Amino acid sequence: MKLRVVLEPAEEGGYTAHVPGLPGCISEGDTREEALQNIREAIDLYLEAVEDDLGENAEQVEIVV
């Protein structure tokens, strides 16, 4: 599964990252690298919650950001 990540400079400094395909999946970081690392973690947590809702029929996916 490939997900598009939008990375934007924040007004107060650093970067904000969000995933348009996963509503509410957003993170931030002081650097681009930190923001990308944090959004990867946010994606994992987001999909873990979705997987928990689906139960045994959940599909395993690998995230490529």
KAKAHU-V305566 format. One record per residue. N is the residue number from 0. RES is the residue in one letter. SS is DSSP state (alpha for helix, beta for strand, coil for the rest). PHI is phi in whole degrees, -180 to 180 (* if undefined). OMEGA is omega in whole degrees, 0 to 359 (999 if undefined). Layout:
n=N res=RES ss=SS phi=PHI omega=OMEGA
n=N res=RES ss=SS phi=PHI omega=OMEGA
This chain:
n=0 res=M ss=coil phi=* omega=176
n=1 res=K ss=beta phi=-111 omega=179
n=2 res=L ss=coil phi=-125 omega=177
n=3 res=R ss=coil phi=-85 omega=177
n=4 res=V ss=coil phi=-113 omega=177
n=5 res=V ss=beta phi=-102 omega=182
n=6 res=L ss=beta phi=-116 omega=183
n=7 res=E ss=beta phi=-129 omega=174
n=8 res=P ss=beta phi=-65 omega=178
n=9 res=A ss=coil phi=-87 omega=181
n=10 res=E ss=coil phi=-58 omega=183
n=11 res=E ss=coil phi=-87 omega=182
n=12 res=G ss=coil phi=107 omega=182
n=13 res=G ss=coil phi=80 omega=185
n=14 res=Y ss=beta phi=-138 omega=172
n=15 res=T ss=beta phi=-111 omega=179
n=16 res=A ss=beta phi=-126 omega=174
n=17 res=H ss=beta phi=-144 omega=182
n=18 res=V ss=coil phi=-116 omega=182
n=19 res=P ss=coil phi=-56 omega=181
n=20 res=G ss=coil phi=-77 omega=180
n=21 res=L ss=coil phi=-127 omega=184
n=22 res=P ss=coil phi=-51 omega=178
n=23 res=G ss=coil phi=85 omega=179
n=24 res=C ss=coil phi=-86 omega=186
n=25 res=I ss=beta phi=-142 omega=177
n=26 res=S ss=beta phi=-155 omega=180
n=27 res=E ss=beta phi=-152 omega=177
n=28 res=G ss=beta phi=-165 omega=180
n=29 res=D ss=coil phi=-72 omega=178
n=30 res=T ss=coil phi=-127 omega=177
n=31 res=R ss=alpha phi=-58 omega=182
n=32 res=E ss=alpha phi=-62 omega=179
n=33 res=E ss=alpha phi=-66 omega=178
n=34 res=A ss=alpha phi=-63 omega=178
n=35 res=L ss=alpha phi=-67 omega=177
n=36 res=Q ss=alpha phi=-64 omega=181
n=37 res=N ss=alpha phi=-67 omega=179
n=38 res=I ss=alpha phi=-72 omega=174
n=39 res=R ss=alpha phi=-60 omega=178
n=40 res=E ss=alpha phi=-65 omega=179
n=41 res=A ss=alpha phi=-63 omega=178
n=42 res=I ss=alpha phi=-63 omega=179
n=43 res=D ss=alpha phi=-57 omega=181
n=44 res=L ss=alpha phi=-67 omega=179
n=45 res=Y ss=alpha phi=-61 omega=182
n=46 res=L ss=alpha phi=-69 omega=176
n=47 res=E ss=alpha phi=-63 omega=179
n=48 res=A ss=alpha phi=-65 omega=178
n=49 res=V ss=alpha phi=-64 omega=179
n=50 res=E ss=alpha phi=-61 omega=178
n=51 res=D ss=alpha phi=-61 omega=179
n=52 res=D ss=alpha phi=-69 omega=182
n=53 res=L ss=alpha phi=-80 omega=179
n=54 res=G ss=alpha phi=78 omega=187
n=55 res=E ss=alpha phi=-66 omega=183
n=56 res=N ss=alpha phi=-87 omega=182
n=57 res=A ss=coil phi=-69 omega=179
n=58 res=E ss=coil phi=-96 omega=176
n=59 res=Q ss=coil phi=-84 omega=180
n=60 res=V ss=coil phi=-133 omega=175
n=61 res=E ss=coil phi=-107 omega=183
n=62 res=I ss=coil phi=-93 omega=177
n=63 res=V ss=beta phi=-118 omega=181
n=64 res=V ss=coil phi=-119 omega=999
